[in-house]
Amino acid sequence: MRLQDEISHCNICAVRFAATASRHKPRPVVWFDAKPRILIAGQAPGMRVHNSGKPFTDRSGDRLREWLGLDPEAFYDRSQVAIVPMAFCFPGYDAKGSDLPPPKVCGETWHTRVMDILDDPPVTILVGGYAHRWHMGGRAGVTETVQGWRDHAPRVFPLPHPSWRNTGWLKKNPWFEAELLPELRAAVKDALI
């Protein structure tokens, strides 16, 4: 069985998800093929992505595509772009309606195996703290990690999550749009040529 099919049928978090405020069933969102040109390593699908079965089909995805300078057709071309979150399923909501963190068991079970298939893409984009920590190590916060982007570019770009919740962060850190995004777009364009 192909790894993508194995992940698509994963059920290891069924009891955990049934106990969340959302009481949902696992629905892994798997979006990668071997040897892509770009890897987008994210956090975990949200409820909209859980419902659609396609990654970043929400406002965060709109913002991320804008950051990358990609239209939906290029973004969703699995032969070119792999989208691999730290958890393939929506983790659920807590009692206050906030997204739960990605369950560690998902990354522990699948992430290394997926990375082996992807074979070191020319550009890796790390979206959010969970992806930063797994791929880069360390315990630095998101701001500090993203501020150090030049140490890793043009092969790796740590980004904040493109959620609307981070609009304030973007306003406080204008260097992100002025300095990082042009370099990111250039690296993405070069990788896809």
C-alpha positions, 0 to 999 in steps of 0.5 A, spaced: 500 500 500 502 506 498 504 511 504 498 516 501 493 511 502 496 508 509 495 515 511 488 516 508 486 510 512 489 512 519 484 512 525 489 512 530 486 519 533 479 516 533 478 516 540 481 522 541 477 526 536 471 523 539 472 526 546 473 533 543 468 539 543 467 538 535 466 530 536 469 529 529 471 522 526 478 522 523 479 525 516 486 525 514 488 530 508 493 527 504 496 532 499 503 530 496 507 526 491 514 524 491 519 529 489 516 535 489 519 542 488 516 545 494 514 543 501 509 546 505 510 544 512 504 546 516 500 545 523 494 541 522 487 542 518 482 546 520 474 545 520 473 548 513 479 543 510 476 537 514 470 538 511 473 540 504 478 534 504 483 539 500 488 543 504 488 551 505 481 551 502 480 557 507 482 564 508 489 562 511 490 559 504 488 565 500 493 569 504 498 563 504 498 563 496 498 571 496 505 570 500 507 565 495 505 568 489 502 562 487 495 561 484 490 555 486 492 551 480 500 552 481 499 551 489 495 545 488 499 541 483 501 535 487 507 534 482 510 540 484 507 542 491 507 538 497 503 540 503 504 536 509 502 538 516 504 536 523 497 532 523 494 530 517 487 531 521 483 536 524 485 536 531 478 538 534 476 544 538 477 545 545 471 547 550 472 554 548 472 553 541 479 554 539 483 549 535 487 544 539 494 543 537 496 537 532 496 531 536 504 528 537 502 521 535 501 523 528 507 527 527 511 521 530 507 516 526 508 519 519 512 525 518 519 521 517 516 517 512 513 522 508 519 526 508 523 520 506 519 520 500 519 527 498 527 527 498 529 534 500 525 539 495 529 545 493 524 549 497 521 548 504 516 553 507 515 552 514 508 555 517 507 556 524 511 554 530 509 546 530 513 546 523 518 550 525 520 546 531 520 539 528 524 541 522 529 546 525 529 544 532 530 548 538 525 552 542 525 559 539 518 562 539 515 564 532 517 571 531 524 569 533 525 564 528 521 568 522 526 573 524 532 569 523 529 567 516 536 569 512 540 564 516 536 558 512 534 562 505 533 560 500 532 553 501 528 554 507 523 559 509 520 559 516 513 563 516 508 565 521 501 561 520 497 565 515 491 565 520 487 572 520 489 571 528 496 573 526 494 580 522 496 584 528 503 580 528 504 582 521 502 589 522 507 589 528 513 586 523 512 590 517 519 587 515 516 580 514 512 583 508 517 588 505 523 583 506 522 576 507 516 575 502 519 578 496 525 573 497 520 567 498 516 569 492 523 569 488 525 562 491 518 559 489 518 562 482 525 559 481 523 552 484 518 551 479 521 553 473 
